[in-house]
Amino acid sequence: MKKTGLWLVMALFLSCSPQPGTPPYDLVISRVNLIDGTGSPLRAGVSIGVRDGRIAVIQKGELTARKTIDGSGKFLIPGLFDGHVHTTDYRADFPRFVHYGVTSVFITGGSRCSNDLYAAMREMGDQDSIPAPRVFHTSQHFTLEGRHPVKTYPSPNWVDGETVFFLKDTSQIEVLVDQVAAYPIAGIKLTIEDGPAPPIVERMPQVFINKIVREAARHGLPVFAHASDNTEFLMAVRGGVRHLVHYVGIDLDWEDPEHLAAVDTIKAREGSWVTTLVLDKSFLYPLHPEWLASAGLNELYPVEALKAMLTPERVAQAREIEQFWRSEYGFEVVTPENIFAFQVDDVKKLYERGINMVLGTDVGNDFIFPGYSIHEEMAILAQGGMAPPDIIKMATLNGARMVEADSLLGSIEVGKMADLVLLKANPLDDIGNTQTIQTVIKNGVVQR
Ligand SMILES: [Zn+2]
C-alpha cells in the first residue's frame, strides 16, 4: 500500500511538472509589492508568473521562468488606461503612451478617424513588437453641420460620412447606426456640446439624442456623449446616454434633486464618467512656462521644442480664458488649485456615490502630452484629496470596465492579460511615483 501511495505521489508530481529544461513561465516578476488595481491593499513580496501573455499565477515565493525581473523593493501596478484620446499621428504618439506606462487608450473620434485609420490603429495596438497601447474606440462623431467639434476645430480632414456624421434629420440615424455598428466600436460618440468658447454654436436637439440612443440599443451599443455643462449633462441623461466623456465644464449642484437623480440614473445604467481635468491645465500652460521644464515631461518632450509653442497668440488666448474663469467663478487670481478644487471635489463625490469614474486626458489638444498627461491628471486628483488607491483604480480597472474589457484587462489578477508597470517608488505614498517607471509590459512582453 505504502509503495503504491508513493508512486501515486510521484506520478502526480511528474504530471504537474514541466518538461525537463522548460521553465513553466515565460516571465516572472519576483518578490514585488503588488498594487493590483482593484483597490485592494498592497501585497508585499509576491511573485507574478506570466504565460502566453496572461497572468498565470500570483503567489508568495520564487517561480521559475525564461525571464525573471527582480521586483524586490519595487511596486507593480496594472498598465494605465487613458480614457479619452485623439491622435493625428498615432505612429508617433503610441510609443510615447507606452513610455509613460499607458498600455490602453480609448479614442473618442477625431478629425482623421475614418474606418481605415481606426483599423490601422487597432492593428498597431494588437501587436507587441513595436511599443503601442491597446486601442479601443467609439464611432465617428455624430453631430450636426456647423456645430462642435467641426466648427470649433476646423480642418479639411472632417469629411461628412467618413470622419464625422452631420445629421440633417432624425430619419437618417437608423441607417448610420447600422453602418457604424458593423465595426468593432465600443459605442456611438455623440456631441451635444455647444462649444467650449465663443463662437458658441447650437446644441444637438434632444430628439436626435433620444433617437441615437434608441438605435444604438438595437445593436447593444452604449452611447458616449460629449456634454460640457449642466444643461447638456441633463439632456444626455434624459436621452438615455450611458457614458460621459468629460467632467470639465460641469458643476453639479449637490443640493439640486434633479442633479442627484441624474447622477443616480447614470449609476443605475452602469455608466462611466471620464475626468479630463487636465484639459483646464492645458489652457493655463502658456501662462506657466515653468511647467514646461518638468523632468518627467522632458524625458520625451524637449523643453526647447515646447517653448517654441508659446506663441503670442497662445499666450493671449490663455489670458482670455483666465479672464473668463475670473468672471465666471469669481476668482481673484486663477490658479490651478482654485480651478481644480471644486472639480476634484465633485469627482470624489461621484466616485463615492458609485459612478465608474475613469481617468482621461483629451490628448490631441495643445499642451496635453500623450502618456505624460495621465500622470498630470493623477496629480490633480491627489492634490484635490483623492486617495492614491482610488486614483490608480480609476486609471486602470475603471477604464477597462467602461469599454467592457474588464474580464481580461485593467487589474493584476490571475487569468487577465499581463499589462504591467513596474515602479521604483511607492505610488501609495505619493502618486507622483507613478512616474518612476522601470519597466512597462504589455501582453507579457517587455515594452520599455
Ligand atoms: Zn476629446
Residues whose N, C-alpha, C, O or C-beta is under 5 A from the ligand:
A	BS01	ZN	D362
